[in-house]
Amino acid sequence: MMEQSRLKPPPGARRGRKRVGRGDGSGHGTYSGRGCKGQNSRSGGGVRLGFEGGQLPLIKRLPRKRGFVNIFRTEYNIVNVGKLRVFAPNAEITPEDMLRVRLIGSLRQPVKILGDGEIDRPLVVKADKFSATAERKIMAAGGRVEGV
C-alpha cells in the first residue's frame, strides 16, 4: 500500500542548490554569477519597479493611465427588467427569489434593477435600488417597486 509519508520525487527531479562564491573550481567563484562591478553586482543592488535610470518614467509621461480605485465603492448585483419575465404575473420578487432562478450570484452584494428589456406583466419587485427607467417600466406594467 502507498503511504503519503513514503512518497519521494523521481530521481533527477530535485536539483541541488547553486552554491555561489565557493572558489573558482566550482565554476561559480570570484563574481558569483553577478558579472563585474555595477549596481546589480552589489548586495541589495538593482532598481525599483518602473525606474528608468532617471529618465521620466512612462507612468509619469501618460497622465491618462494614472488615477485611483475607490475602495469604498459599492458593487451591486445587476438585474435588467427584461430578465424578470421568468416570474409569474403578480408575483412578489425578493433577492432570494432572484438567487433561486440564478439572476444573481449571491446575496452578499445589494441588488439593483436596471431598465434594459421589456416587462409585460405586473410584478412586485423588492430590491436595494432601481434605476429611473426600471421603475417607470415596472409601474407601467401595473406592478410596484419596494426598497429592501
C-alpha positions, 0 to 999 in steps of 0.5 A: 500500500502507498503511504503519503509519508513514503512518497519521494520525487523521481530521481533527477527531479530535485536539483541541488542548490547553486552554491555561489562564491565557493572558489573558482573550481566550482565554476561559480567563484570570484563574481558569483554569477553577478558579472563585474562591478555595477549596481546589480553586482552589489548586495541589495543592488538593482532598481525599483519597479518602473525606474528608468535610470532617471529618465521620466518614467512612462507612468509619469509621461501618460497622465491618462493611465494614472488615477485611483480605485475607490475602495469604498465603492459599492458593487451591486448585483445587476438585474435588467427588467427584461430578465424578470419575465421568468416570474409569474404575473403578480408575483412578489420578487425578493433577492432570494427569489432572484438567487433561486432562478440564478439572476444573481450570484449571491446575496452578499452584494445589494441588488439593483434593477436596471431598465434594459428589456421589456416587462409585460406583466405586473410584478412586485419587485423588492430590491436595494435600488432601481434605476429611473427607467426600471421603475417607470417600466415596472409601474407601467406594467401595473406592478410596484417597486419596494426598497429592501 
